[in-house]
Amino acid sequence: MDMAADELGMDPPIEIRRRNLVTELPYTNPFNHKYDSGNYLHLLSIAEGYYRDFEKKAEELRNRQKGRCWPVILHRAE
C-alpha cells in the first residue's frame, strides 16, 4: 500500500487506505468473504492519530540526534 501511495503522490499510509475502506455494509469481497459489521473509518482515524504521534516523535528524535533540539528541563525552586 505504501509503495502504491508513493507512486500516486499520496500521504502514505493513511489516504490510500481511507479511499479503499469498506463503507457500505454488508459487503462481500471478490474472494467471497463477507464484512457484516464494523466502523472501519473510525478505526482508521484512531490509527492515524497514533501514526501522526509516532511520526512527530521520530522527527523530534532525528532533530535531537542532529543537535537541532535540546530537551527542556524545568525545575521549580522551593
Secondary structure, 3 states (H helix, E strand, C coil): CHHHHHHHCCCCCHHHHHHCCCCCCCEECCCCCEECCCCHHHHHHHHHHHHHHHHHHHHHHHHHHCCCCCCCCCCCCC
